[in-house]
Amino acid sequence: MELPLVLLIGLLTAVATWLMLSRNLIRLLLGFAVLGNAVNLSIFVAGRLTRDAPPLVPLDAETIAGAFANPLPQALVLTAIVIGFGLLAFALVLAWVAYERLGTVRTDEMRVAEPPEEKA
């Protein structure tokens, strides 16, 4: 099960790199989103994919007996998804404001006009 996911992680990383090398601000942001998904998937795969018992300790025991699913990678990925979505939404708003003020989303054409000089 891990091999197809590892290949998918490589594909997502390649697509993210291709998008981030573009000179378009929107493609750059989408590349960061795809790269974030690749990292989340790699954390999930590193935590071992298993369908073992849930990590619940019975009332009459002090530890879990037998194999159990690791909840830490799942919690980390869930937190990273929420943070990544918030960051992407904020960055898209910044890109929209930059487009309104500068009239372009191409990074090589984004220039801020010089402020007028003050007369002495």
PLY file of the C-alpha trace (Angstrom):
ply
format ascii 1.0
element vertex 120
property float x
property float y
property float z
element edge 119
property int vertex1
property int vertex2
end_header
0.00 0.00 0.00
2.89 2.36 0.67
4.48 2.11 -2.79
1.60 3.74 -4.72
1.44 6.50 -2.12
5.18 7.11 -2.34
4.86 7.40 -6.12
1.96 9.83 -5.63
4.09 11.89 -3.24
6.83 12.08 -5.88
4.31 13.11 -8.53
2.79 15.79 -6.30
6.24 17.13 -5.46
7.17 17.30 -9.16
3.93 19.09 -10.04
4.42 21.52 -7.13
7.97 22.28 -8.23
6.80 22.91 -11.80
4.04 25.22 -10.58
6.32 27.14 -8.22
8.87 27.77 -10.98
6.23 29.64 -12.96
6.30 33.43 -12.94
2.58 33.59 -12.25
1.66 34.40 -8.64
-1.47 32.23 -8.67
0.45 29.20 -9.96
3.07 29.82 -7.28
0.40 29.74 -4.56
-1.21 26.63 -6.02
2.23 25.01 -6.12
2.65 25.71 -2.42
-0.76 24.14 -1.76
0.14 21.01 -3.75
3.51 20.80 -1.98
1.72 21.04 1.36
-0.49 18.12 0.36
2.60 16.11 -0.62
4.19 16.80 2.76
0.97 15.87 4.57
0.78 12.61 2.67
4.43 11.83 3.43
3.84 12.40 7.16
0.82 10.13 6.96
2.79 7.39 5.17
5.73 7.74 7.59
3.33 6.99 10.46
2.68 3.53 8.98
-0.57 2.73 7.25
-2.41 0.12 9.24
-5.92 -1.05 9.96
-5.11 -2.30 13.43
-7.14 -1.58 16.54
-7.88 2.03 17.51
-5.56 3.43 20.20
-7.98 2.99 23.11
-6.88 1.60 26.47
-9.43 -0.78 28.03
-10.70 0.05 31.53
-9.07 -2.97 33.13
-5.62 -2.45 31.51
-2.83 0.08 31.80
-1.52 -0.20 28.23
-2.83 -1.28 24.87
-2.32 -4.97 24.15
-1.30 -5.84 20.62
-0.89 -3.69 17.54
-2.73 -0.38 17.31
-2.97 2.50 14.87
-0.69 5.47 15.58
-2.84 8.59 16.11
0.03 11.12 16.12
0.56 11.37 12.33
-3.18 11.71 11.83
-3.36 14.56 14.33
-0.35 16.29 12.76
-1.80 16.02 9.26
-5.20 17.29 10.39
-3.58 20.30 12.03
-1.41 20.93 8.96
-4.45 20.82 6.68
-6.24 23.49 8.70
-3.17 25.73 8.93
-2.37 25.24 5.24
-5.91 26.18 4.22
-5.79 29.35 6.31
-2.40 30.29 4.89
-3.57 29.66 1.32
-6.70 31.78 1.82
-4.60 34.63 3.25
-2.07 34.40 0.41
-4.84 34.42 -2.22
-6.28 37.59 -0.69
-2.82 39.16 -0.80
-2.49 38.11 -4.45
-5.88 39.68 -5.21
-4.83 42.97 -3.59
-1.55 42.88 -5.49
-3.46 42.33 -8.74
-5.79 45.24 -8.00
-2.94 47.62 -7.17
-0.36 46.52 -9.73
-2.61 45.24 -12.51
-0.77 41.94 -13.03
-0.08 38.59 -11.37
3.17 37.99 -13.24
6.01 38.38 -10.76
8.50 39.79 -13.27
6.07 42.61 -14.18
5.24 43.63 -10.60
6.83 47.01 -9.98
5.85 49.57 -7.39
5.75 53.11 -8.72
8.25 55.52 -7.23
6.69 57.92 -4.71
6.68 61.56 -5.76
9.58 63.58 -4.41
8.84 66.22 -1.83
9.50 69.84 -2.77
11.73 71.72 -0.37
0 1
1 2
2 3
3 4
4 5
5 6
6 7
7 8
8 9
9 10
10 11
11 12
12 13
13 14
14 15
15 16
16 17
17 18
18 19
19 20
20 21
21 22
22 23
23 24
24 25
25 26
26 27
27 28
28 29
29 30
30 31
31 32
32 33
33 34
34 35
35 36
36 37
37 38
38 39
39 40
40 41
41 42
42 43
43 44
44 45
45 46
46 47
47 48
48 49
49 50
50 51
51 52
52 53
53 54
54 55
55 56
56 57
57 58
58 59
59 60
60 61
61 62
62 63
63 64
64 65
65 66
66 67
67 68
68 69
69 70
70 71
71 72
72 73
73 74
74 75
75 76
76 77
77 78
78 79
79 80
80 81
81 82
82 83
83 84
84 85
85 86
86 87
87 88
88 89
89 90
90 91
91 92
92 93
93 94
94 95
95 96
96 97
97 98
98 99
99 100
100 101
101 102
102 103
103 104
104 105
105 106
106 107
107 108
108 109
109 110
110 111
111 112
112 113
113 114
114 115
115 116
116 117
117 118
118 119
